[in-house]
Amino acid sequence: MPMPNKSQPSPSGDEIAEMATRGEDVSGFFSNQFRVVRPVRRVNVDLTQELLRELDERAARLNVSRQAAAKDDP
């Protein structure tokens, strides 16, 4: 009975990015299969003017949209 091949651990995402930067073929690391993650629920929220101002300041500081800033962990 043949012994199973011991495969090397898969490279990290950073290692794959470095390989791609060097021009190496990294297509074997991708399956071209993905799952679309949709929002669970859309809601409307009333915010005070002060909270909205803080949210806009955070979005500007992070250079992201208001929605992205609201989703970000503190």
N, C-alpha and C positions, 0 to 999 in steps of 0.2 A: 504494500500500500504506500503510495507516494506521500511524503511529508508535505504539509501545507507550506506555501511560501510565506515567509515573514515579510510583510510589506513595511516600508518605511512610513513614519507618520506623515500625514498630509502637511504641506507647508501652510503657514498662517496667511491671512489675507495680505499682510504687509510684505511677506516674502513673495507671494504671487505678484503683487504690484511691482516689486523690484525686478522680478524676472521679466515682466511685460515691458518695463522701462528699458531693460537691456535688449529688448527685441526678441526675446524667447517666445515660443508658442505656448500660451497658457490656456488654450481652448479646452484641453482635456480636464481642467479643473472645474468646468462649468457644464451643467446638464441641460441648460436652456429650458428647464422646468421651473415654474414659479407659481406662487399662489397670491392672488390679489387679496389684500386685506382691506375690507371696506369698513367705514365707520359703523360702530354698533348702533348709535342713535344720534340724531341731530336735534339740538335743543336751542331755544332762544333764552337768553339770560339778560336780566336788567342789572346794570352796574351803576354804581354811583359815579359822579363825575371824577372824583378823586381816584377811585380804583381804575377807571378807564385811563386817566392820565398816567398812573403808575404802570399800567399795562403797555401803553404806547411808549413810555420811556424805556421800559425793558426791551421791547421789540426793537427800538432804535439802537440801544446799546448792543444787542445781539445781532443786529443787522438782519432781522427776520420779519416775517409778517406778524400782525397782531395775533392771528390765529395760532401760528407756530409758537409765539411767546406764551400764549395762554395754555398750550398743551405741554410746555416744557416743565420739568420738575424744578422746584425751587432750589 
